[in-house]
Amino acid sequence: MTKAYIIGGVRTPIGKTGGILRDLLPEQLAAAVLNETIARYRVSQKDIDQVILGNAVGPGGNIARVSVLEAGWPYRIPALTVDLQCGSGLSAVNLAVSQILSGQADLVIAGGVESTSMAPRRQFNPTDPRFQGENVYYEQAPFSPAAVGNPDVGEAAEALAEQMAISQKDMDLLALESHQRATLAREQGLLKDIIVPIQVQGETVEADECIRNNMSLKLLERMKPAFLAGGRITAGNTCLKHDGAAVILVASEAAVKKYALRPQAIVAGAANYGCDPNAFPLAPVFVIRKLLERTGLTLEAIDRMEINEAFAVKILACCRQLGYSLNKTNTLGGALAYGHPYGASGAIILLHLIKALKYANGRYGIAAIGAVGGMGVATLIERC
């Protein structure tokens, strides 16, 4: 049976909105990781059969294609953009795997890019009943019909915390652990080789902006509710908005042999799952269960797991529901420390998972992400 291999990948440093990457267009961020990937793995632009990038809040217009052209690649290299919001980057990788397994491609670069700093201001058309005036803009489109429920992400997280009796202290402790793990990973250089230095106005940016080595429980406890008066979700135990890009090179067996590539992992399975949009923070639970059922593996076989840390409550709830150890989840730190550049996050956590498996000498790992609208995406890898 044909296999799809992950050869490797890279990401930019992650910056906060208005931070270190604020002056770069999303296609510039993506072009940097695209060009670094082909240089690092010694393949030519002309050998790439497809580029697939996830994006959530960009300008539209097929940012993947714009990125390929920005990178200076030949016109004939096709590219497509995926919008599954937070799940876009991981979906892009899964689509790349599908193209490999179906024989449509031998080398695909997939991942995602996001610049919340450059996100356009949007407005409903005056003929739309949701139009509220010439000076009224919206930051996000509806993710589900109002009749079904289109919850604010923070309010959905608050509801989950209430439902599962997860306290602010529980969430703050997880956030603290995330920063501590990310700080240790940075001090030990565990992710250094996958981070591409970026040139910004003559300066070299090579470090993630949001990791706080001085984070403390006392500081987290002082933070005010971010979404609801008297709520448990604060700016300390939830993600803010971020900029960044990440891509992964996926190859067929034929390409591995032809280009003498050294795979880091085999993609052993993938799954998507739709759930109640009001319960979207639990989507990783549902999609991981589906993935395990589809592949015939048990949770005990999974050595490491990466679940996107959009909210601390999400990780606590998902691990509790699954019965999976927090000690084996997001072991290098998660998005609460690194940041969450929506369209790129799926590829970022997959890159981190490959590293986490290597350092643990593990075999199987799962990357999973939940997205607004009630969507879950997951990828199972086996380390080579």
Steps between C-alpha positions, in 0.01 A plus 500: 500500500620851416621707793522874560814619676572817691850603402506799730399861517562842643317791656559866561536645846152574633411861571204665668265732312681827448823337614825384342344388168247782465665653192501183291223397264374142543641401161842622612484280809392202292762562230774488764404153623433370148847597380671374815326163462621429148850624587520288814382177340678560170206477266432738217205734465410322177476166681215618727166374368277712723504755781208500746472767768243563769389852583221643712499881514695599190380707206377204297604466138681165544784604729679172424536595135606853589762352735643269233536794262646718778759226556605530135393151400406399145151596387414137437513401869135479611384614841175500692378653824301322771265678740405283794586781739727367778506159332616635164870417528447142614232451235749623241747231606229234492402611149863470396505146636184420303662623179805284567297188581273544198793531263424860404831628634843392623619814678263741672578785737215567741437709807363844566555869552336773702554870554246632744700823492408539132145362524267714288207688652176355369152637465170348396344623177235768557241259355588239765260501797806480728632834373522741793639815343783641293741510794418158645740216419514137605807294587361155428237352274217292646621145558152346525142623453354696789221244533757226565715712726798714407672544836780741570811287548563634849143444609515142370816445703334648809203266451733201478683602817167528681371171359810305603566687826845613390621786718703804401783366714500174302524700178764736635715207611482350152592834344795530737613149409476588131731799541741297713517221243544747214770686693689177562465400134642835394787491752595149384459587131250220444315683222780723375558312177139533382478877556600711198652841581300777333629835377280790609614848401866406520466314828520122542210350693566145619324457835134450586362817650250380758680241714538643850776348709385708796138388492364424846178379654476824694507700178240277336268524799499879475367503144140609450230299318535542124151414378240489777468702820606270782623244249795262524656557158768771508765632263742273685322169439383565146676584175504848356561568128824417322699506177704218349540236231597133491529238227576129473644303207294187429636239259406173334716189518610565143610853587687381808706267281539739207626793706677296772283654770509397865148484644436595860154346520231309315149640498311199632152648501286812495144591590247782501195527723209740529332572834255746653647849433415591859734224620786564259771503774436126542539426128851352552347231723258388232748506215771317697255223586403473134865487396581225749198299390595540136863395553433225753735649759426555867576816694765303691700469177526878462830617647449873455213728411479860386162669544488865407491712816254770395368486856638328808153365573502325164810295583378415849157398374626300202759305700243430770241381248752282318671370812837610361786630713580870505861393552505364143311791345668812357823399670705779342243761595191601311329795338437668835874566499594504131187657356226398259534633143172338397565368150855390584434337837424152369835477323676649803365239741585222253860621482512517880352149522777356284756656733318384813492140373869513419598624847276239665619224266131439429334331207148638451374853543179689429459866411144627544328833478147624555352777289208738532185382331539162667787341307776268612810398301761242599811337356672182618871463435746218553858607555752353258 
